[in-house]
Amino acid sequence: MSAPSNTSSDYNFKTSLPANASASLDKQQSIITNSILDLFAGYPSKRKLALWTDEASFHDPLTIAEGRKQYEAQWYGLKASMSEIHQQHFDIVKGGNPIELSLKTLYKVKGIGKEQVVDSRVLVHLTPDGQRISKVEDKWNGDVPPDGPFAKALRNLNSVTVPAFVSVPKSIEEEEAAERR
């Protein structure tokens, strides 16, 4: 995986950081936070996901995605399965490591039109040098995901089956060339 860019304009962000972001985040944390907001809003890209280490993980009540193949499929799968995603509210609770975000997002499921509002407390864990993402925890309504053996088995199954059904571009170059066409 190529090294992440350190210029925010290279990422073509669709969301904007709140005005108070510069008070609690440094430049790299701002780029990482903006990329996370875009992912939760249904705007995945290989360039944004290059900010994650290959071994990073994503945890929410539905999945435990470990490694690039699994977490990339989760983000592209979110976009593919929703007809509408609207961030109703987001805030930076605190900077540092982990970065803590508060999100309120409306999801509308493709095909059936079911709407669900999810209040999330998101923890973005960074590598020791603060340059990349090592783990993202999405706690719905601030709750820790279920941890019993059955719940954990379902979350692991989801993380393994989603990559089999979701198309993820092979590279940044391939994805950006397709967008230009």
Summary of the structure (lengths in Angstrom):
residues: 181
radius of gyration: 15.6
end to end distance: 23.8
largest distance: 47.0
contacts: 536
relative contact order: 0.18
helix: 36%
strand: 31%
